[in-house]
Amino acid sequence: MSTFDKLADKLMPVANAIGNQRHMQAIRNGLISILPLTIVGSFFVILLNIPIKGYMDFIAPWRDMLDVPFRFTVGLMSLYAAFTIGSFLGKSYKLNDITSGLLAMLATLLMIVPVNIKQGVTVAGEVVAGRYIPITSLSSQGCLGRLSPR
């Protein structure tokens, strides 16, 4: 028996125990459920960032329009992940999966600290001030931050 087989024999029971834990299954199933959104968003990232000068000039008029699908897929991934993970976890506890997903999404939104802009900032000729939710907390960057405390 090789060293790899011995190591596999020791680690497989631990990996199976972790894999059968309902929270880990909910995270796995929830992230697998949003995989199509990730693929679609990644397709638009590739379309927007092909490093060919002629192509960049050609796509410039439609850049803002082609950025919208990316923003609504990868840009809001934290909300989608919260909903699907909460839904699968609720289903494992034999609760209503839609309600569980919505509560998980609400908990994600409640964890985001709003940004308070006290002085006016000029954006495209307009003065902006007030309280805003930072978009990075809703994107794929916020997903890992939501999973780590649990």
PyMOL commands that set and color helices and strands:
alter all, ss='L'
color gray80, all
select helices_A, chain A and resi 3-19+22-33+35-48+53-73+77-92+97-111+135-137+140-147
alter helices_A, ss='H'
color red, helices_A
select strands_A, chain A and resi 115-123+126-132
alter strands_A, ss='S'
color yellow, strands_A
deselect
rebuild
show_as cartoon
